[in-house]
Every structure is written in C-alpha cells, then in structure tokens.
Amino acid sequence: MLLVRPDRKQYEQTQRFLNKTFKQKFESVLPKIYCNDRFRDSHLVAVEYDKIIGAVANIPIDWRIDDMIIHGAGIGMVATHPRYRGRGVMKSLLDQAIERCKQDGTQVVFLSGYLDRYKRFGFYPSGIENLYTLRADKGCVDKAQDYTFELLKGERKEIETLRSIYEQQAVRWERKDFFDTLCTWKSKAYIVKKSGHVLGYLVKNRYGADISEIVVPTQELVATTTAWIIRNNKDSVKVCVSPYDMHANEELILHSENYCQINAENWLILDYTGVIETLLRAKVKRQKVVSGRAVLQIDDAKYLISVDGDNVDVTQSDGQADIALTKEQATRLLFGPKIVACENSWLDTILPLPIYIPSIDMV
Ligand SMILES: CC(C)(COP(=O)(O)OP(=O)(O)OC[C@H]1O[C@@H](n2cnc3c(N)ncnc32)[C@H](O)[C@@H]1OP(=O)(O)O)[C@@H](O)C(=O)NCCC(=O)NCCS
C-alpha cells in the first residue's frame, strides 16, 4: 500500500470513491472543497495496484481573531474501501495527515465523528457554541412585514456585499469561497433586507440548529428572527451564536425562551502555547481578567501562563507545575464549555478560552 497525494486522475477516482462510500454527492454537499481541484493536494490517498483503497483530507483554514491568526485544519472524508477495512489503512492515513499538519505549522485540527474512533489520535470534544431558542417577540410582530428573506443564489454583487459584512466580524474563519461556504452541508443562505435595504444574511442549516449563522446588526436580531418565525410559520427558532459576538449574546440572552452552551467538534491541539496565548489575548481585550500566573502541565509539557493587566504571555516552562492535566482534560477544560471548575483558582478565572467554529466551516 502506498500513501500519496493524488494526481489529477487519482483525484477523480478519489471523488468517486468518496461519493460511493458516503452515499453523497460531495460536489454539492461540500462545494467549497469539491467544486474545483483547489484542495487536491490537501488529500492523502492509499493506493494498491492502482486502486484507491482509502482516503483522508486535511483542509487548511485560518481562524482570524482580531489582528491574530490561528492556523487550523479540518480533517474529513476518512474512508477505507470495504474490502480493506480492519487492516490499519485509516490509522496510517490519519497518522500521516496529522504529521503533515504538524509540519505545516497547523495549530488546531478539528473533525466530526465518533469519539471512540478518533480519541486514540488525540481528538477530544471541545469548542463552544451558544444556542438560543427564540419565539416571535411581541414588540416586533407588527414590523415583521418590513423584513424580507431572499435566497442567495450566487449573484456576484450580493455575495460581495454579504462577504464584506461578514468580514467586519472581529473573529471569523477565513472563507476562501464565501458563497460555497454558505452552501456547505446543504445549508441555504438568505439575504436579510429591511424595507429593501440589505441588513445582512442568515444561514438555514439542514442538520443542526435552524439558523446556524446570523449576521445582521445587533439591534435587528430579535426583529429579524421574529420575522423569520412568522414567515416560516414556526413556533420558535434555534439560533447558533459565536461566544465572541458579545453584543449578540447580550441581546439574545434577554429575549430567548431557553439557551444552552454546547461543545462543537472534536479537537486536536498541536500548539498549546500559541493557541492559549491568542485566545487569552482575545479574552483580555473583551473583558476584565484578573492578573496572575500559573504553570500548567499538559502531559509532559509545562507552560507558564501569565496575565499582567493587558499583557499576556505564554511560554514553555521548567517550573513546578501548579496543575497537571492530560491532553484530553486540557482540551475539554480549556477550550470547551466550563462544566467543571479548574483546580487552580487563578486559571479557573481565565477559563474557558472558547474555540468556536460555525458548522459551515467544518469539513
Ligand atoms: C471508519 C473507517 C474509515 C475505518 O477504516 P479502517 O481502515 O478499517 O480502520 P483501521 O483498520 O485503520 O482501524 C484503526 C483502528 O481503529 C479501530 N476502529 C476502526 N473502526 C472503528 C470504529 N467504527 N469504532 C471504533 N474503532 C474503530 C480499529 O479497531 C483499529 O484499532 P486498533 O488500532 O486498536 O487495531 C472505515 O470503516 C470506513 O471507511 N467506514 C465508512 C466511512 C466512515 O464512516 N468514515 C468515518 C467518517 S467519520
């Protein structure tokens, strides 16, 4: 068995192999990856006697946080031909894909799928998504007819308008092809207009929350969701919101029927120093954080984390550990919903440091 980056012919075979394995048409389910061969080199295939017997994709995607970047990658399309299963093909492919991520300087890797299958590779549930259930707001019902929702079909001018609205967000994943991303996983994007003027857009998700992304001015959120509920003859709507969109959270928490915080995806953190430092800087910028320092041990590595006013520093350390965690504990506790307290009281005040990825940015 050979593990190779597919050439053009092998890539076509790979796409047929993936469509057959997952009973999907990836050209329409994941157009952001399969509408051209831009990501051919991000695939790794197992070949035996000129036949594709396994595949995996690691798709690079950057996460922009203020003026900082975390280099990410999504792993997907993990598949082995039925006749070759149970022989370690998936293990070889994933090991090599992760090795490639390390060499590329990828800092975080995410994937969906059964935890049992992937935790042996270091992936654990984490990430934070805020989910609100909203009903029609009485105060907005009368104005609902002012709001319209037009299916985004791919007109360049409208896409560019919405893209520039999305890009004003301080925390966002880099979308190489904005329209195709909005259509990922059979989602549909709608342009939101008020009295004919574009406010932004929302993404209706076929699988998870009703609205997996909504980008309109904060003061229009409740009226927009009310109009959407009325237009679609629904009782209520579930809306996903980034934990970094403070204003949206402040608004929706006051208007929601109920809300919860859930984890999103399985994550492998390859660069704890860089990821903790970036997310802590983002936190310090957004809210008051108690100054302090602690040495955090994660498996065999130790990190000195310090906050002094606005200054944040994270470095590798030889010092005595204040708290020792396994990678699994660290991934869940640092970057996911804060269900349990951290044993170190100062670290507890700075957690969580949420990782957030909208469902349409996943692979
Ligand atoms: C899942 C799949 C890729 C596994 O491929 P494979 O080549 O048979 O896997 P491997 O032989 O490399 O297995 C590696 C290890 O994972 C374990 N494993 C394999 N499938 C597993 C499963 N479904 N649940 C838990 N562990 C599993 C194996 O027992 C093996 O463990 P070991 O290293 O202790 O022996 C294959 O069954 C497949 O293509 N399924 C259909 C597509 C799919 O569901 N892909 C995953 C999408 S998230």
The ligand as a Gaussian input file, in Angstrom:
#p B3LYP/6-31G(d) Opt

LIG

0 1
 C      -14.122000       4.126000       9.683000
 C      -13.181000       3.501000       8.635000
 C      -12.512000       4.639000       7.871000
 C      -12.135000       2.671000       9.376000
 O      -11.168000       2.280000       8.426000
 P      -10.166000       1.066000       8.667000
 O       -9.113000       1.166000       7.649000
 O      -10.930000      -0.201000       8.731000
 O       -9.614000       1.391000      10.109000
 P       -8.264000       0.815000      10.713000
 O       -8.132000      -0.603000      10.270000
 O       -7.152000       1.712000      10.421000
 O       -8.576000       0.934000      12.227000
 C       -7.732000       1.619000      13.094000
 C       -8.205000       1.405000      14.486000
 O       -9.474000       1.987000      14.658000
 C      -10.366000       0.987000      15.148000
 N      -11.625000       1.218000      14.520000
 C      -11.909000       1.059000      13.239000
 N      -13.211000       1.360000      13.041000
 C      -13.717000       1.728000      14.249000
 C      -14.997000       2.118000      14.710000
 N      -16.033000       2.191000      13.872000
 N      -15.158000       2.452000      16.017000
 C      -14.113000       2.364000      16.870000
 N      -12.872000       1.972000      16.481000
 C      -12.686000       1.649000      15.187000
 C       -9.803000      -0.334000      14.764000
 O      -10.246000      -1.325000      15.678000
 C       -8.345000      -0.075000      14.851000
 O       -7.971000      -0.217000      16.200000
 P       -6.526000      -0.785000      16.596000
 O       -5.550000       0.228000      16.058000
 O       -6.563000      -0.853000      18.071000
 O       -6.446000      -2.108000      15.902000
 C      -13.970000       2.568000       7.672000
 O      -14.719000       1.661000       8.445000
 C      -14.883000       3.303000       6.705000
 O      -14.476000       3.726000       5.625000
 N      -16.173000       3.475000       7.083000
 C      -17.158000       4.159000       6.230000
 C      -16.883000       5.627000       6.160000
 C      -16.877000       6.276000       7.532000
 O      -17.770000       6.019000       8.336000
 N      -15.862000       7.116000       7.785000
 C      -15.728000       7.829000       9.026000
 C      -16.439000       9.096000       8.969000
 S      -16.294000       9.972000      10.494000

